[in-house]
Amino acid sequence: MSDPYTPEQWHQILTNAHAALVANPRNDRARAALKAAVQAVASQNIGIAKQEADAAQGPEPSTVGSTVAGYGEGATLGLASRLGNLLPGPSNTAYLAAARSAHPIATFGGDLAGGASLATLLAKSPALAGLSPAAQGIVGGGLMGAGRGAVEAPPGERVAGGVVGGILGAGTGYVAGKVVGKIAPAVSTILKNLRGAPAVAAADVATAVPSQAALVAKQLGISVEQAQKGLALQTARGAPSAVSQEPILPALRAAAGDPLDTPAYARNAPASPPSGLLPYYPRGGQVEQTLPPPPVQSPPIIGPASPEIIVRSSSYADLMQALKNPTVTARARQAILQELQRRGIVGGGLLAPAL
C-alpha cells in the first residue's frame, strides 16, 4: 500500500501533533498522529539512506567510457552488454544504463558510430556487392534493425521486436543510402581536387615566369596577342626575334604629326564647315542641338584596288619600300601603318599619339 502523504506533509503532521500535545497532554488523537508521523518519517529516512547507499555503490562511467559502451552496443546490435553479463564482475547492463543516464549524448554518439561501422562492413560484403546505395541501405538496415529489435525486446516478444526493428531499419537505411549516393560523388571529387592541388600550384608557379611574347609586348607597348602573332610570323619567315622600328620611325612621325606645331587654342577646335554652310555650335539652341553636325569628309570607298586590300597581300619588305617612297599618298601610308599594326610589328601609340 502506497503512502498517502508526502515527506513534507508528514513533517507538518509531526509538528502539529507535537504542538497539540504540548497544549493538551491528554489529547489521544494528537498522540496517535504523532506516533504515525514518527514511524512514517523514520521509514522514509531509511529508504532515502538505502537509495543513497545504492547510488554510492553503483557505477560512475566517464564520458569516454560511455562512448565506448555505446559504440559496443551499436557495433554488436545490443549484444555487448548481454554477453558482458556472462562474465564475472559488475553488471554490464547496469553500467550501460548508468552511462546513458550520466552521459546521454556521448553514449548515443558512440552507439551511432558503432552502427555506422557495422553498416560500412555490410555494404562492402560480397553479398551486397553491385547493389545501389539505396538497395544496400534497405538490405543492410533491415538486417541490423531486425537483429537489434530482437535482441533488445523482452522475452516472448522478440519476433515482434525483430519485425518492427527490421521495418524501421530498412526505412532508415533507404534514406541513408540515398543521402550517401548524393554526397559520395561530391566528396570523391573534392578529395581528387585536393590531391591535385600541389600539381596545379606548381603549374601556376611555372606559368608565372614571363614568356618571350610578354617581354616583347612590354618593350614595344603592344598586347601579348600581337606579340605572339609577330613572333610566329617572324619564325615562319626566318626573321630575327627582335624587330627594329628605326626604319619606319620617320614615316610614323610624319603620319602622326607633331602636336606642338599646332597652336594650343586650335588643337581641339571644331573643323571648319564646307563653303555655304554655317558653323555648327554644340551649345546652340534647342532646335540646332537636335540636328547632326555636317560631315567633314566622306568615308573612303573600299574596293579590290584599294590600298587597304592591297597591303594585306604585300610582304614586309614591300611595305617598307612603299613607306620610303615620297609619292605614296597619305591614304596608302595610313593603310600600310595599320597593316603593320595588325601584324603586331608596331603598337597603337605610334599611330595615334596623345595630344
Secondary structure by P-SEA (a helix, b strand, c coil): ccccccaaaaaaaaaaaaaaaaaccccaaaaaaaaaaaaaaaaaaaaaaaaaaaaaacccccaaaaaaaaaaaaaaccaaaaaaaacccccaaaaaaaaaaacaaaaaaaaaaaaaaaaaaaaaccccccccaaaaaaaaaaaaaaaaaaaaccccaaaaaaaaaaaaaaaaaaaaaaaaaaaaaaaaaaaaaaaaaaaaaaaaaaaccccaaaaaaaaacccaaaaaaaaaaaaaaccccccccccaaaaaaaaaccccccccccccccccccccccccccccccccccccccccccccccccccaaaaaaaccaaaaaaaaacccccaaaaaaaaaaaaaacccccccccccc
